[in-house]
């Protein structure tokens, strides 16, 4: 049975002839009694009997005659449409049934609940008929009528707009679906963000796309999503080495990298900035997973990183002592990067914190990102998030603030939190 149809059937509980007789027997206030017209009362009895006897062809013929009567009241029409619905439901006449529901809605007879249910039914019906215009018409009416639409309801409207190549409206409604999920304390479906990514590409909204990709990656971390972000970061920052090192560091740590180029780029940034251990880890992991070929040129990078790591392992104890005596903090931070490169996380934290406490650090944002990364490795996630927040606060570069947000979300997920808020 069509949703809400039973409520319509209840309107026919009292036949018009019986209702008239009841009026004669009980002369009470009539303001809530049906207002049937005189001609309708005369001719409605046989139709009511046909309904009782389930003689559906006779019902439909009788209904057609009743519809032709002049000066029909709203109550006449309600009962006529009701009988038509009963017959159409009983005979499986879905097309006729849906047309009658449209008339019921158009005449304003639907209750608030029926507006929700009937429009939803009609939208589904016209969707199967590939009638995009009527599908959209009734689905929008369904959303308007429903007091508190679910996230999936709003997302469906967004998808309908996208199917009609209305990306602007599609973006609006998909974002409403995500916001509604957040209001309910629910996790928005991954598909919503995926659909938004394509829509932002179509509308050439680079800022909207990047923000959406970051939210997608925070909630559903995948290497492919990081790959898209890395590409945008690289283009937007002109491959700023400090930024890209922190971005690649996170991507490798979270999901891994997807291409040879990404592994090579990470290794290059790490070697130039002074973290050969990171270059070594990037190349080794790429070769282990089969993404990076063990070709001669790649072996040369691997060997260069190994030599630099061995040199740092020898020199860092002395460099650390020198940095500790320096009244400025810049050298301590560089030494901290060296310890991070070697995977000595405790020493990295100690050295970077000492440098930040001294001051005179050139890139406070980068130092805090490094500090947070080392704290993540130690499982000290609350402290790591504080460091990432400090990095964002210290930076005037929007991309640095973005990567700090991704790192914070990663730390939150590792700690068992919501991941991205």
Legacy VTK file of the C-alpha trace (Angstrom):
# vtk DataFile Version 3.0
C-alpha trace
ASCII
DATASET POLYDATA
POINTS 421 float
0.000 0.000 0.000
1.212 3.512 -0.787
2.571 5.252 2.311
-0.138 7.376 3.907
-2.897 5.772 1.827
-4.632 4.280 4.861
-5.217 7.781 6.212
-7.024 8.689 3.014
-9.184 5.577 3.165
-10.438 6.583 6.598
-12.284 9.484 4.991
-14.800 7.072 3.473
-15.802 5.436 6.724
-19.361 6.852 6.573
-21.274 6.597 3.240
-23.024 9.855 2.275
-26.506 8.272 2.475
-25.882 6.931 5.974
-24.384 10.249 6.969
-27.530 12.074 5.831
-29.774 9.694 7.773
-27.644 10.200 10.845
-28.167 13.943 10.567
-31.954 13.465 10.716
-31.732 11.209 13.777
-29.264 13.368 15.690
-29.927 17.102 15.251
-26.654 18.211 16.880
-23.980 20.702 15.895
-22.880 19.900 12.345
-19.784 22.024 11.915
-17.507 18.937 11.729
-19.820 16.885 9.484
-18.960 16.326 5.777
-20.539 18.801 3.396
-21.807 16.631 0.533
-23.744 18.263 -2.297
-27.350 17.268 -3.007
-26.643 15.685 -6.407
-23.676 13.810 -5.031
-25.781 12.271 -2.242
-28.332 11.082 -4.796
-25.805 9.307 -7.004
-23.075 8.202 -4.606
-24.925 5.256 -3.032
-24.385 2.741 -5.872
-20.703 3.637 -6.031
-20.349 3.096 -2.298
-22.037 -0.294 -2.675
-19.715 -1.229 -5.528
-16.764 -0.363 -3.296
-18.216 -2.563 -0.528
-18.717 -5.400 -3.044
-15.244 -4.817 -4.512
-16.637 -4.438 -8.027
-13.801 -2.252 -9.247
-14.845 -1.661 -12.874
-18.226 -0.433 -11.584
-16.468 1.758 -9.038
-14.338 3.417 -11.702
-17.328 3.944 -13.983
-19.370 5.392 -11.138
-16.527 7.665 -10.081
-16.288 9.049 -13.618
-19.999 9.918 -13.537
-19.679 11.577 -10.145
-16.750 13.680 -11.335
-18.931 15.103 -14.086
-21.520 16.438 -11.637
-21.759 20.230 -11.309
-20.917 22.193 -8.164
-19.078 19.436 -6.352
-17.896 20.346 -2.859
-14.468 19.598 -1.461
-15.960 16.776 0.582
-17.517 15.354 -2.594
-14.131 15.432 -4.263
-12.373 13.884 -1.280
-14.689 10.876 -1.367
-14.545 10.578 -5.161
-10.761 10.577 -5.124
-10.782 8.203 -2.198
-12.906 5.660 -4.075
-10.714 6.069 -7.112
-7.632 5.363 -4.984
-9.262 2.260 -3.458
-10.062 0.844 -6.887
-6.643 1.672 -8.337
-4.880 0.165 -5.377
-6.975 -3.007 -5.584
-6.457 -3.440 -9.343
-2.750 -2.633 -9.296
-3.164 0.465 -11.429
-0.003 2.199 -10.273
-0.050 4.833 -13.008
-3.624 5.790 -12.191
-2.943 5.709 -8.466
-0.047 8.138 -8.797
-2.082 10.531 -10.917
-4.813 10.497 -8.271
-2.282 11.269 -5.564
-1.152 14.257 -7.627
-4.745 15.492 -7.823
-5.141 14.966 -4.077
-2.057 17.085 -3.440
-2.967 19.726 -6.021
-6.408 20.239 -4.468
-4.830 20.851 -1.096
-6.449 17.879 0.631
-3.233 16.343 1.955
-2.376 16.489 5.642
1.206 17.480 6.543
2.073 13.805 6.928
0.519 12.960 3.564
2.481 15.737 1.851
5.655 14.040 3.031
4.599 10.518 2.142
2.835 11.165 -1.156
5.551 13.415 -2.565
8.183 10.863 -1.650
6.162 8.128 -3.382
5.643 10.292 -6.460
9.328 11.203 -6.658
10.264 7.505 -6.571
7.613 6.704 -9.188
8.754 9.387 -11.626
12.385 8.480 -11.054
11.632 4.979 -12.347
9.899 6.610 -15.311
13.044 8.706 -15.985
10.962 11.853 -15.713
13.586 14.144 -14.208
11.383 17.221 -14.025
8.592 15.572 -12.038
11.069 13.622 -9.915
12.670 16.901 -8.897
9.297 18.621 -8.428
8.009 16.026 -5.988
11.304 15.406 -4.217
11.688 19.120 -3.478
8.089 19.129 -2.207
8.955 16.120 -0.034
11.946 17.942 1.468
9.887 21.100 2.031
7.130 19.127 3.740
9.332 16.991 5.988
9.895 18.786 9.315
13.404 17.445 9.855
14.887 15.832 6.729
17.565 13.201 7.242
21.082 13.752 5.863
20.410 11.139 3.178
17.222 12.973 2.174
19.179 16.188 1.633
21.971 14.349 -0.154
19.490 12.718 -2.515
18.226 16.153 -3.522
21.819 17.195 -4.094
22.376 14.183 -6.325
19.236 14.946 -8.302
20.589 18.427 -8.989
23.927 16.966 -10.070
22.116 14.613 -12.459
20.576 17.697 -14.047
24.043 19.303 -14.284
23.083 21.931 -11.730
26.342 21.681 -9.800
25.782 24.843 -7.777
22.549 23.544 -6.243
24.073 20.075 -5.930
26.947 21.482 -3.908
24.562 23.446 -1.693
22.383 20.456 -0.813
25.254 18.004 -0.341
26.855 20.450 2.073
23.506 20.734 3.859
23.489 16.937 4.185
26.971 16.997 5.714
25.972 19.799 8.093
22.818 17.931 9.126
24.858 14.814 9.896
27.145 16.949 12.044
24.184 18.445 13.911
23.013 14.927 14.724
26.447 13.795 15.835
26.652 11.437 12.868
29.452 10.815 10.381
28.503 12.077 6.934
28.700 9.448 4.212
31.942 9.312 2.231
29.967 9.480 -1.006
28.771 13.009 -0.216
32.349 14.282 -0.242
33.208 12.296 -3.368
30.269 13.800 -5.235
31.242 17.258 -4.018
34.779 16.776 -5.321
33.497 16.238 -8.853
31.043 19.115 -8.543
33.746 21.528 -7.374
35.883 20.494 -10.344
32.977 21.207 -12.690
32.400 24.641 -11.158
36.141 25.393 -11.098
35.907 26.206 -7.382
39.477 25.431 -6.327
39.077 26.659 -2.745
35.866 24.719 -2.232
37.416 21.594 -3.696
40.495 21.723 -1.486
38.478 22.308 1.684
36.190 19.416 0.787
39.122 17.101 -0.008
40.685 17.930 3.344
37.453 17.130 5.177
37.115 13.915 3.173
40.666 12.903 4.055
40.203 13.713 7.734
37.147 11.457 7.937
37.969 8.800 5.348
41.768 8.798 4.951
42.881 7.185 1.712
46.071 7.474 -0.284
44.190 8.681 -3.349
42.692 11.595 -1.428
46.088 12.570 -0.080
47.451 12.381 -3.606
44.939 14.970 -4.811
45.723 17.237 -1.861
49.475 16.945 -2.409
49.037 17.956 -6.031
46.993 21.042 -5.083
49.399 21.985 -2.286
52.325 21.684 -4.656
50.733 23.892 -7.288
49.426 26.451 -4.812
52.660 26.785 -2.827
54.989 26.427 -5.824
56.355 23.320 -4.132
57.483 25.111 -0.984
59.855 22.586 0.532
58.935 23.108 4.180
55.232 22.794 3.452
55.579 19.804 1.141
57.909 17.954 3.505
55.274 18.168 6.240
52.503 17.156 3.837
54.390 14.163 2.426
55.438 13.178 5.943
51.812 12.948 6.991
50.610 11.154 3.863
53.278 8.467 4.147
52.626 8.071 7.868
48.843 7.850 7.473
47.966 5.951 4.296
51.129 5.696 2.268
51.848 7.316 -1.074
50.408 6.174 -4.394
52.946 6.935 -7.128
56.647 6.746 -7.881
56.658 10.510 -8.316
55.310 11.109 -4.825
57.969 8.905 -3.213
60.713 10.603 -5.206
59.382 14.068 -4.415
59.231 13.291 -0.701
62.772 11.936 -0.771
64.005 15.010 -2.634
62.395 17.470 -0.204
63.700 15.515 2.786
67.278 15.364 1.480
67.365 19.069 0.650
65.795 20.199 3.947
68.119 17.965 5.979
66.134 14.881 6.953
67.760 12.012 5.039
66.166 9.425 7.279
62.767 10.468 5.933
64.056 10.125 2.372
65.323 6.647 3.238
61.976 5.634 4.756
60.068 6.968 1.751
62.231 5.067 -0.753
62.327 1.841 1.249
58.588 1.799 1.771
57.971 2.520 -1.898
60.236 -0.327 -2.948
58.720 -2.696 -0.367
55.210 -2.049 -1.659
56.341 -2.327 -5.275
55.404 1.240 -6.133
59.010 2.370 -6.596
61.091 0.273 -9.019
64.491 -0.885 -7.803
66.098 0.810 -10.768
69.664 2.139 -10.712
68.615 5.787 -10.384
66.396 4.980 -7.418
69.162 2.942 -5.833
71.389 6.009 -6.084
68.859 8.065 -4.104
68.616 5.276 -1.564
72.368 5.131 -1.201
72.656 8.921 -0.894
70.130 8.854 1.945
71.941 6.013 3.725
75.264 7.871 3.583
73.674 11.050 4.954
71.938 9.116 7.740
75.234 7.518 8.773
76.907 10.931 8.838
74.112 12.435 10.941
74.237 9.537 13.359
77.910 10.278 13.921
77.643 14.072 14.109
74.367 14.656 15.958
75.633 14.042 19.527
78.274 16.742 19.054
75.827 19.062 17.238
73.323 18.619 20.055
75.855 19.727 22.650
76.737 22.773 20.560
73.080 23.684 20.110
72.387 23.372 23.829
74.990 26.069 24.513
73.652 28.424 21.835
71.422 31.167 23.318
69.288 31.098 20.169
66.890 28.265 19.400
67.346 27.806 15.649
70.163 25.281 15.942
68.216 23.223 18.493
65.342 22.913 16.000
67.724 21.797 13.242
69.187 19.211 15.575
65.648 18.137 16.431
65.006 17.544 12.736
68.133 15.405 12.655
66.892 13.270 15.544
63.492 12.981 13.856
65.275 11.849 10.709
66.972 9.081 12.694
63.717 8.045 14.358
64.884 9.167 17.809
61.567 10.738 18.716
62.267 11.530 22.380
65.427 13.441 21.515
63.629 15.245 18.693
60.929 16.447 21.099
63.476 17.531 23.687
65.604 19.444 21.194
62.745 21.216 19.409
61.096 22.234 22.668
64.391 23.605 23.931
64.772 25.635 20.765
61.252 27.034 20.914
61.704 28.008 24.559
64.873 29.951 23.689
63.269 31.831 20.816
64.946 33.222 17.699
63.512 30.342 15.635
63.068 31.318 11.989
60.039 29.112 11.284
58.059 28.631 14.473
55.256 27.047 12.445
57.570 24.420 10.956
59.198 23.767 14.336
55.818 23.059 15.895
54.831 20.796 13.028
58.034 18.844 13.582
57.375 18.739 17.323
53.830 17.482 16.764
55.018 14.824 14.316
57.531 13.475 16.850
54.916 13.479 19.591
52.576 11.483 17.353
55.276 8.830 16.991
55.468 8.667 20.784
51.697 8.277 21.073
51.360 11.564 22.960
48.464 12.735 20.862
47.042 15.504 23.054
50.428 17.186 23.200
50.791 16.688 19.456
47.498 18.454 18.786
48.636 21.368 20.923
51.784 21.605 18.821
49.805 21.530 15.568
47.512 24.250 16.895
50.578 26.336 17.742
51.915 25.788 14.222
48.685 27.051 12.685
48.617 30.055 15.004
52.204 30.988 14.178
51.841 30.809 10.405
50.637 33.369 7.903
50.708 30.729 5.149
47.217 29.267 4.557
48.719 26.025 3.285
50.723 25.537 6.460
47.557 26.069 8.482
45.838 23.516 6.294
48.499 20.854 6.743
48.491 21.539 10.493
44.766 20.832 10.477
45.308 17.541 8.674
47.995 16.533 11.142
45.712 17.406 14.060
42.899 15.302 12.605
45.321 12.406 12.143
46.419 12.685 15.778
42.772 12.780 16.833
42.011 9.604 14.904
45.051 7.849 16.339
43.857 8.827 19.794
40.437 7.351 19.027
38.638 10.668 18.554
36.222 11.884 15.906
38.888 12.684 13.333
38.373 16.105 11.966
35.671 17.274 14.334
LINES 1 422
421 0 1 2 3 4 5 6 7 8 9 10 11 12 13 14 15 16 17 18 19 20 21 22 23 24 25 26 27 28 29 30 31 32 33 34 35 36 37 38 39 40 41 42 43 44 45 46 47 48 49 50 51 52 53 54 55 56 57 58 59 60 61 62 63 64 65 66 67 68 69 70 71 72 73 74 75 76 77 78 79 80 81 82 83 84 85 86 87 88 89 90 91 92 93 94 95 96 97 98 99 100 101 102 103 104 105 106 107 108 109 110 111 112 113 114 115 116 117 118 119 120 121 122 123 124 125 126 127 128 129 130 131 132 133 134 135 136 137 138 139 140 141 142 143 144 145 146 147 148 149 150 151 152 153 154 155 156 157 158 159 160 161 162 163 164 165 166 167 168 169 170 171 172 173 174 175 176 177 178 179 180 181 182 183 184 185 186 187 188 189 190 191 192 193 194 195 196 197 198 199 200 201 202 203 204 205 206 207 208 209 210 211 212 213 214 215 216 217 218 219 220 221 222 223 224 225 226 227 228 229 230 231 232 233 234 235 236 237 238 239 240 241 242 243 244 245 246 247 248 249 250 251 252 253 254 255 256 257 258 259 260 261 262 263 264 265 266 267 268 269 270 271 272 273 274 275 276 277 278 279 280 281 282 283 284 285 286 287 288 289 290 291 292 293 294 295 296 297 298 299 300 301 302 303 304 305 306 307 308 309 310 311 312 313 314 315 316 317 318 319 320 321 322 323 324 325 326 327 328 329 330 331 332 333 334 335 336 337 338 339 340 341 342 343 344 345 346 347 348 349 350 351 352 353 354 355 356 357 358 359 360 361 362 363 364 365 366 367 368 369 370 371 372 373 374 375 376 377 378 379 380 381 382 383 384 385 386 387 388 389 390 391 392 393 394 395 396 397 398 399 400 401 402 403 404 405 406 407 408 409 410 411 412 413 414 415 416 417 418 419 420
